[in-house]
Amino acid sequence: MKRIACLSFVAVFVLAVTASAGLNFTHGGIRGGYVAPEAPLDNTFGFGAEIGLGVPVPQLNFALEANYWNKSYTDPVFTTWELDFTDINVGVSGKYDLMTAPTPFCPYVGAGVGVHFVSSSIDIGFGSVSVSDTKFGAHTFGGVRFPVAPVVDLFVEARYTWVNPDYFSAFGGIQYNFGK
């Protein structure tokens, strides 16, 4: 399964690079926000970054992205144990701008795939156990960008990711547009 996930990621990456016609970087951005994984994990915060790859199709672009979130628990009474869960995602997304006429904001929708490096560990005072796994995941998202300067946009985005554990996230961020 790991081999299929890695080969799928490489194939999507090669297609995105090929479609981008010579690595025409369109934007770079960072995001941060709220992550709500499925039970039994509690909600937490995460952050990420992306670099946009332009394609010759109007209103469509691909982005290479990386995201990170972590949730830690400690025993509030005895403080002798600690549980930690981490998800690092590296993937590619396709984004379609829904804007058809000049407006002060630009709504968009998109989807993508990625490789998730998931790890968990528990430390019980006298010993610890850790488990890590590489998983293939998919995500869909939608959001809106607001220009605040000729080359800078702010954005808000909602995203749902299918990987074990599945999670919903709501991000806000800033994007710098190259070459405008």
N, C-alpha and C positions, 0 to 999 in steps of 0.2 A: 504494500500500500504506500509506503514511503517513496518507493521508486516511482510509482505512478504520479503521486503528488508533485514530486520534484520535476519530473519530465513534463507534466502539464504546465507547471509554472514557467519552465524554460520555454516551452512552445508559445505560451501567451506573451511572454516577454519578447521573444524574437518577432512575433507578429506585430506587436506594438512598435518595436523599433523599426521594422521594415515599413510599416504604414506611416511612420512619422517622417519619412523622406529625409533622412540624414540627420536625425536627432535635432529637430527644430524645437528647442526648449521654449515653451510658451509662458510658463509661470512657475513660481515656487511659493510654497505656503506652509504655515504651521497652524496647528489646531490644538485645542484643549477642551475638555468638557467632562460630562457625566456619562458613566458606563453602568448599565443595569444588567448584570448577568442573570441567567436563570438560577433558581434555587438549587442548592442551599447557599450560594455565595451572595453576600450583601453588595449593595451598590458602592461604587467607588469613582475615582477620577482617572482619566487617561489623557494621553496626548499623542500627537503624530506630526508627520511632515509629508509633503508630496512635491514632486517635480513634474510639470506638465510637458507632454510630448505632443506637438501639433500634428494634425493630419490634414490632407488636402480637402476634406469634407467640411463645408461650413457648419458651424455651431457644434461640432463634435471634436473632442480631444481625448487623449489617453493620458493617464498619470501613473507614474511609479510612486508607491507610497509605503510608508512604514508607520505602524501604530504600536503603542505600548500601554498596558494597564496592569495594575497589581492590586491585590487585596491581601491584607495581613490581619490575623487575629491573634490576640494574646489572652491568656487566662487572667481575668480581672481580680481573682481572689488570691491565688497562690503564685502567679507569675512564673510558673515552672514550665509552661509549654507555649509554643508559638507555631501557628499555621500560616503558610504563605502560598499564594497562587499567583502566577504570572502568565500573561499572554503577550507575545511579541509577534506581530503580523507584518509580513513583507509581501506586497502584491501589486497588482495592476488594476486600474479602474478605467472604464469608459464613461464619459460624461457628455450629456447632450443638453445644450442651452436651449431653453424653451422660448427665449426672447425672439419675437418676430419684428418688433418695431423699437426704436430708441425709447427707453424708459429709464427711470432712476434706479431700477433694480433688475436683476437678471435671475429668474428662477431656473433651476436645472434638476435633472434626474440622472441616475446612473446605476451601474452595477459593476461588479468586479470579482476577481478571484485572488486568493493568496495562500501563502504557506504560513501556518501558525506554529510558533515554537512555544508550546505550553509546558509549564513546569509547576510542580507543587512540592512543598516540603513541610515536614513537621519536626519540630525540635522539642523533645521532652526532657529537659534538664540533663539527663544522663546519657542521651543518645539522640540521633536524628535519622530520618528517612526522607529521601527525596526521589521523585519520579519526574521524568521529562519525556515528552512525546512531540513528534512533528505531525501536524494534521493539515489536510487540505480544507479550505473553507471558501465560502462565497458570501457576497454582501450586496445589498441594494441600498440606495440612499437618495435623498432629495434635499434640496436646500435653496437658498437665495443669496446672491452676492449683491453688495451695495458699494458702488464706487465712492471713495472718500478723497481721492487724488487722481491725477491722470494715470498713474501706474500702480495704484494701491487700491485693493478692494477688501472690505470686511465681509465675512460670510457666516451664516448659521446653517447647520446641516443636521438632519436626523438620519440615522443609519441602523440597519438591522443586519447582523452577521450570523450565518449558519456555520457553526463549528461546535464541537462539544467542549464547553458549554456554549449554547447560543446566547447572544446578548444584544440589547438595544443600546444605542449611544446617541447622545445629543452634543454636538460640538459647536464651538464658535472659533473663529480664527481670522487670520490676515493673510492676504495673497498679494505677492508682488508680480506684476505682469511685465515680462521681458519684451523689449523691442517695440513698445508703444510710442 
